[in-house]
Amino acid sequence: MVVLNKIYTRTGDKGTTALGNGDRVAKHDARVNAYGTSDELNAFVGVARLAASGDMDDLLALIQNDLFDLGADLCRPDLASDATAEYPPLRMVEAQVKRLESEIDAMNADLEPLRSFILPGGSALAAHLHVCRTVARRAERLATDLSTDAEVNPHVITYLNRLSDWFFVAARIANENGTTDVLWVPGANR
């Protein structure tokens, strides 16, 4: 259980922060950028939930919890030491990816196939979900960049990849099952 009785600690006043294993790194470290962007994404999901209801809100709540798991995973380097850690680190697992895939398949089942690219927008919820999609893609880029120099749980990267797809399909659902999607018209303003 997490207990926070003091919010500021002054330990980061010189531009460093602690990772999950206690190591201190610069606040602009690639690992911090990756999990910081997943936190940013979580905040955007919270904004999207303001326009969501019912099942969509419930699914977004699951994603918010997953994103905290993902941040916890990314902030803990050195996967090899997991087995000997005093407290087993929280890691993303394949089941979380599979759940997203199942949800994507269920949402996509009733949608007409796309015949054009979609512009971000339509309903308020769809617009928020498109912002989530683009931030998820940035989080994925940062996680893959981190993985070129450091060990990253592969389920983190797969989850982020699937999550951006989830947001895309959910945005279509939020646009009356795709019937009010805003379609791209190539060269329309030439």
C-alpha positions as CSV (number, residue, x, y, z in Angstrom):
1,M,0.0,0.0,0.0
2,V,1.2,3.5,-0.8
3,V,1.1,6.1,2.1
4,L,1.7,9.7,1.2
5,N,1.6,12.0,4.2
6,K,4.0,14.6,2.8
7,I,3.7,15.7,-0.9
8,Y,6.9,17.7,-1.3
9,T,10.2,16.2,-0.3
10,R,12.7,18.6,-1.8
11,T,14.7,15.6,-3.1
12,G,14.2,16.7,-6.7
13,D,15.1,20.3,-6.3
14,K,18.4,19.8,-8.1
15,G,16.9,18.1,-11.2
16,T,17.0,14.5,-10.2
17,T,14.4,12.0,-9.3
18,A,14.3,8.5,-7.8
19,L,13.5,5.4,-9.9
20,G,11.6,2.5,-8.4
21,N,14.8,0.8,-7.4
22,G,16.1,3.9,-5.6
23,D,18.6,4.9,-8.3
24,R,18.6,8.7,-8.9
25,V,18.5,10.0,-12.5
26,A,18.0,13.3,-14.2
27,K,14.4,14.3,-14.5
28,H,14.9,14.5,-18.3
29,D,16.3,10.9,-18.4
30,A,14.8,8.7,-21.2
31,R,13.1,6.4,-18.6
32,V,11.5,9.4,-16.8
33,N,10.3,10.8,-20.2
34,A,8.7,7.4,-21.0
35,Y,6.8,6.9,-17.7
36,G,6.1,10.6,-17.4
37,T,4.3,10.5,-20.8
38,S,2.3,7.5,-19.6
39,D,1.2,9.6,-16.6
40,E,0.3,12.5,-19.0
41,L,-1.7,10.0,-21.1
42,N,-3.5,8.9,-17.9
43,A,-4.5,12.5,-17.2
44,F,-5.9,12.9,-20.7
45,V,-7.9,9.7,-20.2
46,G,-9.3,11.3,-17.1
47,V,-10.4,14.3,-19.2
48,A,-11.9,12.0,-21.8
49,R,-13.9,10.3,-19.0
50,L,-15.7,13.6,-18.4
51,A,-17.5,13.0,-21.7
52,A,-17.9,9.2,-21.4
53,S,-20.6,7.2,-19.7
54,G,-21.6,3.6,-19.1
55,D,-19.4,0.9,-20.6
56,M,-17.0,3.4,-22.2
57,D,-16.4,5.1,-18.9
58,D,-15.8,1.7,-17.3
59,L,-13.3,0.6,-20.0
60,L,-11.5,3.9,-19.6
61,A,-11.2,3.4,-15.9
62,L,-9.5,0.0,-16.5
63,I,-7.1,1.7,-18.9
64,Q,-6.3,4.4,-16.3
65,N,-5.4,1.6,-13.8
66,D,-3.3,-0.2,-16.4
67,L,-1.4,3.1,-17.1
68,F,-0.4,3.3,-13.5
69,D,0.8,-0.3,-13.7
70,L,2.7,0.6,-16.9
71,G,4.4,3.6,-15.2
72,A,5.3,1.5,-12.2
73,D,6.9,-1.0,-14.7
74,L,8.8,1.6,-16.6
75,C,10.2,3.3,-13.4
76,R,11.7,0.1,-12.3
77,P,14.8,-0.8,-14.4
78,D,16.7,-4.1,-14.4
79,L,14.2,-6.7,-15.1
80,A,16.8,-9.4,-14.4
81,S,16.7,-8.6,-10.6
82,D,12.9,-9.0,-10.3
83,A,13.2,-12.5,-8.9
84,T,15.5,-11.4,-6.1
85,A,13.8,-8.1,-5.3
86,E,12.6,-7.6,-1.7
87,Y,9.2,-6.5,-3.1
88,P,8.3,-8.1,-6.5
89,P,8.0,-5.2,-9.0
90,L,4.7,-4.6,-10.8
91,R,5.1,-5.6,-14.5
92,M,2.7,-5.4,-17.4
93,V,1.5,-8.8,-18.5
94,E,0.2,-10.3,-21.7
95,A,-3.3,-10.6,-20.3
96,Q,-3.6,-6.8,-20.2
97,V,-2.7,-6.7,-23.9
98,K,-5.1,-9.5,-24.7
99,R,-7.9,-7.6,-22.9
100,L,-7.4,-4.6,-25.1
101,E,-7.4,-6.8,-28.2
102,S,-10.7,-8.3,-27.1
103,E,-12.2,-4.9,-26.5
104,I,-11.0,-3.6,-29.8
105,D,-12.5,-6.6,-31.6
106,A,-15.8,-6.2,-29.8
107,M,-16.0,-2.4,-30.6
108,N,-14.9,-2.9,-34.2
109,A,-17.4,-5.6,-34.9
110,D,-20.3,-3.2,-35.5
111,L,-18.3,-0.6,-37.4
112,E,-18.4,-0.2,-41.2
113,P,-14.9,-0.6,-42.8
114,L,-13.0,2.6,-43.3
115,R,-12.9,4.1,-46.8
116,S,-11.0,7.2,-45.8
117,F,-8.6,8.4,-43.1
118,I,-10.4,10.1,-40.2
119,L,-9.6,13.6,-38.9
120,P,-9.5,13.9,-35.1
121,G,-12.8,15.3,-34.0
122,G,-16.5,14.8,-34.2
123,S,-18.1,14.4,-30.7
124,A,-16.3,15.8,-27.6
125,L,-15.6,12.3,-26.5
126,A,-14.1,11.3,-29.9
127,A,-11.9,14.4,-29.9
128,H,-10.6,13.6,-26.4
129,L,-10.0,10.0,-27.4
130,H,-8.0,11.1,-30.5
131,V,-5.8,13.2,-28.2
132,C,-5.3,10.1,-26.0
133,R,-4.4,8.1,-29.2
134,T,-1.7,10.6,-30.2
135,V,-0.2,10.8,-26.6
136,A,-0.2,6.9,-26.5
137,R,1.8,6.9,-29.7
138,R,4.3,9.4,-28.2
139,A,4.5,7.2,-25.1
140,E,5.2,4.2,-27.4
141,R,7.9,6.1,-29.3
142,L,9.6,7.1,-26.0
143,A,9.4,3.5,-24.7
144,T,10.8,2.1,-27.9
145,D,13.6,4.7,-27.8
146,L,14.4,3.8,-24.2
147,S,14.5,0.1,-25.2
148,T,17.4,0.8,-27.6
149,D,19.7,1.6,-24.6
150,A,18.0,-0.1,-21.6
151,E,15.9,-3.1,-20.8
152,V,12.1,-2.5,-21.2
153,N,9.4,-5.1,-20.5
154,P,8.2,-5.9,-24.1
155,H,4.6,-6.0,-22.8
156,V,4.9,-2.3,-22.1
157,I,5.6,-1.5,-25.7
158,T,2.9,-4.0,-27.0
159,Y,0.4,-2.5,-24.6
160,L,1.0,1.0,-25.8
161,N,0.8,0.0,-29.4
162,R,-2.5,-1.7,-28.9
163,L,-3.8,1.1,-26.7
164,S,-3.5,3.7,-29.5
165,D,-5.5,1.3,-31.7
166,W,-8.0,1.0,-28.9
167,F,-8.4,4.8,-28.7
168,F,-8.9,5.0,-32.5
169,V,-11.7,2.5,-32.5
170,A,-13.3,3.9,-29.3
171,A,-13.3,7.4,-31.0
172,R,-15.2,5.9,-33.9
173,I,-17.7,4.4,-31.4
174,A,-18.0,7.8,-29.8
175,N,-18.9,9.2,-33.2
176,E,-22.1,7.3,-33.4
177,N,-20.4,4.1,-34.5
178,G,-18.4,5.9,-37.1
179,T,-21.4,7.5,-38.9
180,T,-20.3,11.0,-37.8
181,D,-16.6,10.5,-38.2
182,V,-14.9,13.5,-39.8
183,L,-13.3,12.2,-43.0
184,W,-10.2,13.4,-44.6
185,V,-10.7,14.7,-48.2
186,P,-7.3,14.7,-49.9
187,G,-6.4,18.0,-51.5
188,A,-9.7,19.5,-50.6
189,N,-8.3,23.0,-50.1
190,R,-6.0,23.3,-53.1
